[in-house]
């Protein structure tokens, strides 16, 4: 079939966005993987599918497929692209919508300056619900957070890293580093992603504290590899930093592809993610 798509990005985190309301989309994991392939397909970190909701009270259903073809629960930067897409395509005339995701309902809003704010819901902080297997581990308290030790095999040597575990609808392991430019993202990122303590794998975040309202962040994303930005990763890092007593809301997050802003009022409260979404081009592919 000939598939119409839109290429978009949010702070360099790039997407293929597909209208599944006016097109009948029933793809295999291999077809999603082909779309995400940067040599044989369109190329993207994630493929976003816009569908009619299956839950009452929602405006749309939002499905996310990683470049490896696997479906995942949530994508913060993608949710902003989603809002811009449905507005540009005339699928809604509302500035604020409710969207059904695999991780629950989110509420994105198009701001007057063209940026998009997404209510990402409250973070999940209980290890078992992230999910993270903390059996026989001793967490180290820092502020109101617990830092969990992960043993990694790095170049034949064993090294322990301390991470905060947070779910923003998808699992994150956040560590603090002195300098994100020299952090071993390519080496330890894959080891953390597939660490046995995370049964559903995990997104590995590397956070550098600049000041109490400003961080730099790199994320090795589950099923994708390092991305230029990760919206849920930015949320998880800000939450972890605030809980550790290192940050105060709001937090400016400098990713390699752009800047995001995170606001969080504390435990039990939703996290708000604000940032850009850009349409790159429209296209059609035989799939």
N, C-alpha and C positions, 0 to 999 in steps of 0.2 A: 504494500500500500504506500501511497505518497502521504507523508506526514508533514503537516505544517507546524513550525516551531518558532519560538522567539529565543534568541540568545541574550542573557542578561547577566549582570554581576552586582554584588553588594560589597563594596570595599575590596574588590579583586577576587572574591569568592564567586566563581562563575557557574551559571546554570543554563540548562536547556529547559524552557518552560513550555508546556503543552496544554492546549485547550482540549480537555477530555469531556467537555459538555457538548461541543459541536462536532467532535470526532470520536469514533468508536475505538478506544484504545484497550487492547488486551495483549500485552507484550509478555514475553518470557524474560527471565533474568538475563539471558544471552542478548536479547534485543536491547534491553536497557543498557547493558554493558557496551554494546556496539555504539549506541548514541553517545555515551560518555567518552568513548575512545578518541584521543586527540589526533590520531593518525588515520583511522579508518572510519570514524564517525564525525559527529559535530565537535565533540570535546567539551567536557564540563566536569566540575567537582560533583555536582548533583543534577539529576533530572527531576523537575517538579511537575506534577500532574494536577491540573485543576479539574475537579469533578463536582457534580451535584451532591449535596450533603445526604447522609443517611440518618442523621440525628436531627430531631425537631429543634427549632430555634437557631440553627446554624445557616449561614448564607452560602457556604461552600465547604467542600471537603478537599483537603490538601494532603497529597501523598508524595513521599520523597524517596528517590532511588539513588544510592551512591554509585560512583563510577565503576565499582566492581559488580553492579547489577543487583545488589541486595537492598531491600526496602528497610528504611530506618524510621525512627519515631519523630524526630524533630530537626529543624534547621532554622536558626534565627535569622541569618542573612537571607535565606530563601524566603522566609515569611514576608520580608519587606519587598522582595522581587514579586512575590505572589500578589501583594496589594497593588503594586504599580501595574502589573499585567492585567488584572481584572478591571482596573479603572481605565487603562488605555484601550482595552478591547471592548469597552462598553458593556461588560458583563454585570456591572453594578454602577450606580451613581451615588453610592454612599461613601462618605469619607472614613467611616468607621464600620468594620464588619466583624462578624464572628465566624471563626473558621475551625472546622473539625479536623484534628490530626490524630495520628496513631497514639500520641502521648496525651491527648485531651484537647480541650477547646482553648484557642488563643484569640486575642482581640486586637488586631492591628488597626492603626489609625494613620491616615495621610495628613501630614501637617501642612500649614500654610506655606512654609518655606520649601516644600517639596520633599523634605525628609519624612521618614516613616517611623512611628513609634509602635512597638509591639508589647502588649502585656503578655509576658512569657509564663505567667503563673508563678506560684511559690516554688522555690528550690526544694528538692528532696535531699535530706541530709542524713537520714538513717542508712548506715552502710548496707544493710540487707536489702533495702528497697532501691539502691542505686542501679544494679546490684553489685555489691562488693563482699567477698568472703573474708571476714575479719577473724575467723576462728584461729585461736592460739596466737593471735597478734596482740601486742600491747600498744595502744595508741598513745601518742605523746601530746598532752594538752598544750595549746597555744591560744590564748584568748578564750573564746567559746568554741573553738574548733578542736578536733583531734587529728593529729598528723599520723598517717599510717605508713609503716616501713614496707618498701617493696625491694626485694633482692633481685638485681639484674646481673646477667652475665655479659660483661662488656669486654670484648677483645680478649677473652680467656681469663679475665679477672672478674671477681664478684664485687658488686658495688651496691650499697643500700641508698635508696632515695626516699625522702619523706613527702607524701602527697596528701592533699585534701581530696576527699571523694564527694562529689556533688552530682546530682542528676538535675538537668534542666529539661526533662522529658527524654534525654539521652545521657549516658554516663560519661563523667569527666574525672580525670585524675590531674590535679593541679599542683605543680611544684614551683617554688620560688628559686630563681637563678640570679646570679650577679649581673649577667649580661646576656641578653637573648641572642646577640650576634655570634657569640662563641659557645652557646649552649649546645649540647650534643643531641640536637633534635633528630637528625637523620639516623643516628646510631641507637639512641635509647627509646625514641618514639615508637618504633615498631615493636620493641620488647615490652613496653608498657601496654601498648594497644592489645597485645595478645597474651598478657600476663594471666596465669591461671587463676589469680584472685578475682578476675573480672569475667564471669561466665558468658556475658554478652559482648565481650571485648570493650574497649574504652577509648575515648578521645584523650590524648595526652597533651596537657597544657604546660607551657614554660613561661613563667611570669616574672618580669623584672619590675621592681618598685621604683618609680621615678620620684614621686612624692605622694602625699596622702590622698590625692585626687587624680593620680595619673600613673598608668602602667604601660609597659610595652609587653606584647604577647605574641608568642608563636604557638601554633597548635598542629600536632600530628593527628589528623582526623581518621577515625575508624573507617576502613574501607576505601579511603581516598589517598592518604599520605598527607604531607604538609600542605596546607592551604594558605592563601594570602590573607585570609580572614576567616574567623569562625564565630558566628553570632552567639550560639549557645556556649561556646568556649569562653567568649568575653564575659558572658553573664556568670558562668561558673567561676572564672578567675576573680571577678569583682566580689562575688559572694564569699569566696574563700579568703580573700584579702581582708574584707571587712570583719569576718568572723575571727581571723587571726589577730585582729587589732592593728593591722598595718595600713588600712585604707578607710576612708570615709566617703559616703555617697554624696554627690554623684561621682562616678569614676570615668575619666577619659581613657579609652583603650586605643593605643596605637598598634595596629596590626601592620603587616608588611604591605597590604594593599590599600590601607586607608584608616580612617578614624571612626570609632564607635563611641557611644555614650551609654553608660549603665547607671540606673538608679535603683536602690533597694533600701527599704525602710527597716529591714530586720526580719528575724524569724517569723515564719507564718505569713509574710507579706509577699506580694508578687514582685517580680523583677521586670523593670521596664528597659527595653533595648531601643535605642534611637540611632539611625544612620541612613545612608543613602541607598538608593536602588537605581540602576542605570540600564536602559535598553540599548543593546549593542547593534543587533541586526535581526531581521526576519528572514526565514528561509524555509526550504522544503527539501525533504530527503526521502529517498526510496528505502523502505525498511521492511 
